[in-house]
Amino acid sequence: MAGNLNEYSDSDFQSKVRESALPVMVDFWAPWCGPCKALTPTVEKLADEFSGRVVVGKMDIQDHPQTAGALGIRSIPALLFFKGGDVVDSLVGSASEDRIRDKLEGLAG
């Protein structure tokens, strides 16, 4: 993954996301998902922009289906926002950079 963008797996999700001291945004995606691929440059840009305030990462639901299933991910791309280990917000489907940035500002607040 590029720059400040993390990659999560079923085995490290608990420690890297649920137990993170900082808020976390996770982009749930799959390699065959066109809208997911289109969203990646925006997610990478925002990961750099919010570095030190919000941890940003991606999780391939094809390779790591257990976590996505446990979180009820039924449609991708899906952005889940975690604070204190809990999901506090989400965006499903294509979302604009400004909309995601607004959510991250609220999360970092």
N, C-alpha and C positions, 0 to 999 in steps of 0.2 A: 504494500500500500504506500501511497505517496505522502510525503511530508508528515503532517500531524494526524493523519487518518489511520486509525487502528483497525485490526481485523480480529473478530471474535469467533470463538468456536463453542460448541456445547460444553466442552470440558473447562473452559476458562471464563464463561459468561458470569458465573456467580462471583468470582473473585475480581474480575476486571470491570464489571458493570454494576452488579447489585451491591458490592462492597466498596465502590469508588467513593473517595472523599469529595470529589467534584461531581456536579451533575453530568449526565451522559446522554448523548443522542445516538441511537443505533439505527442505521439504515438497513432494513431487511430486504434482500434482493436475491436474484438468481441470474446466472449467466445467459439464459435464454430470454430474459425479460428486456425488451427494447426500451420501455420507459425507465427501467432501472438504470440501464447503461446511460441514457440521456441525462439522468439526475446526478450521476457520479461526479462530473466536473464541479457542479454546484456544491455538493457535499464536501469535496476536497478543498474547495476555496473557503468554505465556512469553517472547516476544521482548522485551517491556518488562522483565520480571522479570530476565532474564539479560543485559540490555544491558551492554556493557563486558566481559563474560566469555565469552559465546558469541554469534556472529552467527547470526541466524535469518532464513531467507528462504523464498520459495515459487518454484516453477517450473512453469509451465503446460505440460504435456507435449503438448498439442494444438498449441500455437504453437511449441514448441521440442522436437521429437521426437528430435533427434540425440543430445543428452546423455542423455536418459532411455534411449534404445536402447543407447548405449555402456555405461551403468551396469547394464543388464539389468533395468530397471523393467518388470515385467509386470503388476503389480496396483497400484491406487491406492485410497486415499491410501497413499503410501510416504514415510516419514521416514528420511532417510539422515544419519548423523552423521560428519563429516569432522574429522580432526585431522592436521596436517602434510600436508594434501593427499590423504590416503587415507581411504577409508571404513572406519570402525572399529566401526560398529554400525548397526542399522536396526530399524525397526518398520514392519510392513505391515498395512494395514487400520485399523479404528478402534482408537484407543488412549486410555486415560484420561489426564487431566491429570497425575495423580500418577505414572503410569508414564513419561510423557514427561519430567516434571520430574526423576525419578530418573536417567534417561539423560543429561539435560543436566548434572545435578550431577556425574556421573561424567566427563563430557566436559570440564567446566570445571575439575575437580579438579586 
